[in-house]
Amino acid sequence: MKTSISIPDDVFEQAEPLARATQKSRSQLYSDALREYLSRHASEEVTARMNHVLSQLDEPADPFVAAAAARTLVRSKW
């Protein structure tokens, strides 16, 4: 599909040498960049949907599980 977009000059100026260095067309470079952006944000949608489902459950939170999860998150390197 063909489309026309506007991008800031500084983004264009950074993209051009990258396209040449990776031997990709400008279209391929922008397509790859958008595909990567979309895949990064897909996980946010999944998380939001899971949180919505969990909020609908009538089960009370288990204090032990909540505390264990909190300790695990504190120790995890992001």
C-alpha positions in Angstrom: 0.0 0.0 0.0 1.3 3.4 -0.8 0.8 6.3 1.6 2.2 9.7 2.2 3.5 10.9 5.6 5.3 13.9 7.0 8.2 13.4 9.3 10.5 16.0 11.0 13.6 17.0 9.1 15.9 15.6 11.8 14.3 12.2 11.7 14.6 12.1 7.9 18.3 13.2 8.1 19.0 10.4 10.6 17.1 7.8 8.6 18.8 8.4 5.2 22.3 7.3 6.2 20.8 4.3 8.1 18.9 3.2 5.0 22.1 3.4 3.0 24.2 1.6 5.6 21.7 -1.2 5.9 21.1 -1.3 2.1 17.4 -0.8 2.6 15.0 1.4 0.7 13.5 4.3 2.6 10.1 2.5 2.4 11.6 -0.7 3.9 13.3 1.2 6.7 10.2 3.0 7.7 8.1 -0.2 7.4 10.5 -2.0 9.6 10.5 0.8 12.1 6.7 0.9 12.3 6.5 -2.9 12.6 8.9 -2.8 15.6 6.9 0.1 17.2 3.7 -1.8 16.8 5.1 -5.0 18.3 6.4 -3.1 21.3 3.0 -1.6 22.0 1.0 -4.8 21.5 2.1 -6.0 24.9 0.6 -2.9 26.5 -2.7 -3.8 25.0 -2.5 -7.4 26.2 -1.6 -6.2 29.7 -4.6 -3.7 29.7 -7.0 -6.5 28.7 -5.6 -8.9 31.3 -5.9 -6.2 34.0 -9.5 -5.5 32.9 -10.4 -9.2 33.2 -8.7 -9.5 36.6 -10.6 -6.5 37.8 -13.9 -8.3 37.0 -13.0 -11.3 39.2 -14.7 -11.5 42.6 -11.8 -13.3 44.2 -10.3 -11.4 47.1 -6.5 -10.7 46.8 -4.4 -13.2 48.8 -2.1 -11.1 51.1 0.7 -13.7 50.9 0.6 -13.7 47.1 0.5 -9.9 46.9 3.5 -9.6 49.3 5.5 -12.3 47.4 4.8 -10.6 44.1 5.9 -7.2 45.5 9.2 -8.7 46.8 9.8 -10.3 43.4 9.2 -7.1 41.6 11.6 -5.2 43.8 14.4 -7.7 43.2 13.8 -7.9 39.4 16.1 -5.9 37.2 14.2 -4.0 34.5 
